[in-house]
Amino acid sequence: MTQRHPHQGEPHWLHTWVEGRALLELAVLPLAWPFLRRAPRGDGHPVLLLPGFLANDATLLVLKFFLRSRGHEVHAWGLGWNTGLHRSDVQALQHRVRDLHRLSGRRVSLVGWSLGGVFALLAAHEAGDCVRAVITLGSPVSPDPQGSLSTPIVRQLYRWIAHPLGPIGHLTHPRMKRYRAHERPPLPMSCLYSLSDGVVPPQEATLHGHPALHENIRVRSSHVGMAFNAHVLSVVADRLAQAEGAWRPYRQRCNCAGLST
């Protein structure tokens, strides 16, 4: 059985303070491009990218460009800034997924960064017949029953901008029942997490699930840098390149990769 990471509590304060290292991850990306060009190519099925909290489609431009270079039909969520799990945005996303499926005739893969991964999981619950796979990048997919253990500043921002009760406020809505119960959609789901994530702790970014469908993949990345970290990009490309109906868990490719499932 796929297991959540055993970490307890919030992210280490040091990891939060050094989230600025994401700038270094972006700076070294050109050096990693020759390696990334060897990533497997996809089959052209639609891929929908979902931004994190207080982010928009522009924050995923590097990921969008890279996945298009690997042969994927990449789409942005088109809902502007992500300001929390509002019911209107959740419903609009479901319609977006169904429209992409109808227009392409193919099932859609969802890639969500941070809170975008929660949107992806909810869309997979509500429009599972249109979804091929879900990939989350440092997303709080397994919230604690007593509330989020993300870094305090993020919880406070969520209270100010999205809901006065914080992240748990939106999760109390009846439509979120299956999500709160940690019920997983019966389709492939890959959760990428980092032990040095300064925003979402590893136990919330990983899940319990069935090993034939669900996996947790450890990467070396900051939270902010997951949208353009070379290591993350290579894993996402590998996961999206799998043939539909022939999903297999990720396996470490080289000792330097620092991955574990």
C-alpha positions in Angstrom: 0.0 0.0 0.0 1.2 3.5 -0.8 1.8 5.4 2.5 1.9 9.0 3.5 5.2 10.4 4.7 5.5 9.9 8.5 6.6 13.6 9.1 4.7 15.4 11.8 4.0 19.0 12.3 4.7 22.1 10.2 7.6 22.5 7.7 10.9 23.2 9.4 11.3 27.0 9.9 14.7 26.9 8.1 13.1 25.4 5.0 10.6 28.2 5.0 13.2 30.9 5.4 15.3 29.5 2.4 12.4 29.3 0.0 14.2 32.0 -1.9 16.5 29.3 -3.3 13.8 28.9 -6.0 15.6 31.8 -7.8 18.7 29.5 -8.0 16.6 26.7 -9.3 15.4 28.9 -12.1 18.9 30.2 -12.8 20.4 26.8 -13.3 17.5 25.6 -15.5 19.2 26.5 -18.8 22.2 24.3 -17.7 19.8 21.3 -17.3 18.1 21.8 -20.7 20.3 19.3 -22.6 19.3 16.7 -20.0 15.6 17.7 -20.1 15.6 17.3 -23.9 16.1 13.6 -23.4 12.9 13.3 -21.4 10.3 11.0 -23.0 7.8 12.4 -25.4 4.1 12.3 -24.9 1.3 11.1 -27.2 -0.3 14.5 -27.7 -3.2 14.1 -25.2 -4.5 17.3 -23.5 -2.7 18.3 -20.3 -4.3 21.0 -18.1 -2.0 23.0 -15.7 -3.4 24.4 -12.5 -1.6 27.2 -10.6 -1.1 27.5 -6.8 -2.6 29.8 -4.3 -2.1 33.5 -5.2 -0.7 32.4 -8.6 -2.0 32.5 -12.1 -1.2 30.9 -15.5 1.9 33.0 -15.9 3.7 31.2 -13.1 3.5 27.9 -15.0 4.9 29.2 -18.3 8.2 27.3 -17.9 6.3 24.0 -17.3 3.9 24.8 -20.2 6.8 25.5 -22.6 8.7 22.3 -21.5 5.7 20.0 -21.8 4.8 21.4 -25.2 8.4 20.7 -26.3 7.8 17.1 -25.3 4.8 16.7 -27.6 1.9 17.5 -25.2 -1.2 19.5 -25.9 -0.9 21.9 -22.9 -3.7 24.1 -21.7 -3.9 26.8 -19.0 -6.8 26.8 -16.5 -7.9 30.3 -17.6 -9.6 31.3 -14.3 -7.2 34.1 -13.4 -5.6 34.2 -10.0 -6.1 31.2 -7.7 -7.6 32.8 -4.6 -8.7 29.7 -2.8 -11.1 26.8 -3.1 -14.2 28.8 -4.1 -17.1 26.7 -5.3 -17.5 28.8 -8.5 -13.9 28.0 -9.6 -14.2 24.3 -8.7 -17.3 24.1 -10.9 -15.7 26.1 -13.7 -12.7 23.7 -13.7 -15.0 20.7 -14.0 -16.6 22.3 -17.1 -13.1 23.1 -18.5 -12.0 19.5 -18.1 -15.2 18.2 -19.8 -14.9 20.7 -22.6 -11.3 19.6 -23.3 -12.3 16.0 -23.3 -15.2 16.6 -25.7 -13.2 18.7 -28.1 -10.1 16.4 -28.2 -11.9 13.1 -27.8 -9.3 12.1 -25.3 -9.0 12.1 -21.5 -7.2 15.0 -19.9 -4.2 14.8 -17.5 -4.2 17.3 -14.7 -1.0 18.8 -13.3 -1.5 21.0 -10.2 1.1 23.0 -8.3 0.4 23.5 -4.6 -3.3 24.4 -4.2 -3.7 23.7 -7.9 -3.2 20.0 -7.0 -6.2 20.1 -4.7 -8.3 21.6 -7.6 -7.0 18.7 -9.7 -8.0 16.1 -7.2 -11.5 17.6 -6.9 -11.9 17.7 -10.6 -10.9 14.1 -10.8 -13.6 13.2 -8.3 -16.3 15.1 -10.2 -15.3 14.5 -13.8 -13.3 11.2 -13.5 -14.6 9.8 -16.7 -12.8 12.7 -18.5 -9.5 12.5 -16.5 -6.5 10.3 -17.5 -4.2 11.0 -14.6 -3.4 13.5 -11.8 0.0 14.9 -10.9 0.4 17.1 -7.9 3.4 19.3 -7.1 3.8 20.0 -3.4 0.0 20.0 -2.9 -1.8 19.5 0.4 -3.7 16.5 -0.8 -4.0 14.9 2.7 -5.1 17.7 5.1 -5.0 17.1 8.8 -8.5 16.7 10.2 -7.8 19.5 12.7 -6.7 21.9 10.0 -3.8 22.7 7.6 -0.2 22.4 8.9 1.2 24.6 6.1 3.5 27.4 7.1 1.7 30.0 9.4 2.0 32.9 6.9 0.3 30.9 4.2 -2.6 30.0 6.5 -2.9 33.7 7.5 -3.0 34.8 3.9 -5.7 32.2 3.2 -7.8 33.7 6.0 -7.4 37.2 4.8 -8.0 36.5 1.1 -10.1 33.3 0.8 -11.9 32.3 3.9 -11.9 33.6 7.6 -11.5 30.0 8.9 -8.4 29.4 6.7 -8.0 26.4 4.4 -10.2 24.1 6.5 -13.1 26.5 5.9 -13.6 25.6 2.3 -13.0 21.9 3.1 -16.1 21.8 5.3 -18.4 22.3 2.3 -20.5 19.2 1.5 -19.0 18.9 -2.0 -15.6 18.3 -0.3 -16.8 15.3 1.7 -14.9 12.7 -0.3 -11.8 14.8 -0.3 -11.9 15.2 3.5 -12.4 11.5 3.8 -9.1 10.9 1.8 -11.1 9.0 -0.8 -8.9 8.7 -3.9 -10.3 8.7 -7.5 -9.7 5.3 -9.2 -7.2 6.7 -11.7 -3.4 7.1 -11.7 -2.2 9.8 -9.3 1.4 10.9 -8.7 2.2 13.2 -5.7 5.6 14.9 -5.9 6.9 16.2 -2.6 10.1 17.6 -1.1 11.4 17.1 2.4 12.7 20.7 2.2 9.4 22.2 1.2 9.0 25.3 3.2 5.3 25.7 2.7 3.5 22.3 2.7 4.8 19.5 5.0 5.5 16.1 3.4 2.7 14.3 5.3 0.2 16.6 3.7 1.8 16.5 0.2 1.6 12.6 0.1 -1.2 10.1 0.3 -2.4 6.7 1.3 -3.5 4.7 -1.7 -3.3 1.6 -3.8 0.2 1.0 -5.3 -1.3 0.0 -8.6 -2.7 3.6 -9.1 -1.2 5.9 -6.5 2.3 6.9 -5.7 4.4 9.5 -3.8 7.6 10.6 -5.4 10.3 12.5 -3.5 12.1 15.3 -5.3 14.7 17.8 -4.4 13.1 21.2 -4.7 11.8 24.2 -2.9 8.0 24.7 -2.8 8.1 27.8 -5.0 10.5 26.2 -7.4 8.5 23.1 -8.2 7.0 24.9 -11.2 10.4 25.1 -12.9 12.8 22.8 -11.0 14.6 20.6 -13.5 14.2 17.5 -11.4 10.5 18.0 -11.1 10.1 18.7 -14.8 11.8 15.4 -15.7 9.6 13.4 -13.4 6.4 15.1 -14.7 7.4 14.4 -18.3 8.1 10.7 -17.4 4.6 10.4 -15.8 2.8 12.0 -18.7 4.5 10.0 -21.3 3.0 6.7 -20.1 0.5 5.1 -22.5 -3.1 5.3 -21.3 -4.2 2.2 -19.6 -0.6 1.1 -19.1 0.4 3.1 -16.0 3.3 1.9 -13.9 4.8 3.4 -10.7 7.8 5.7 -11.1 11.2 4.1 -10.7 14.5 5.9 -9.8 16.5 6.3 -13.0 19.9 7.1 -11.4 21.5 7.4 -8.0 22.0 11.1 -8.3 18.3 11.8 -8.8 17.5 11.5 -5.1 14.1 10.1 -5.5 12.1 7.6 -3.4 8.6 6.4 -3.7 
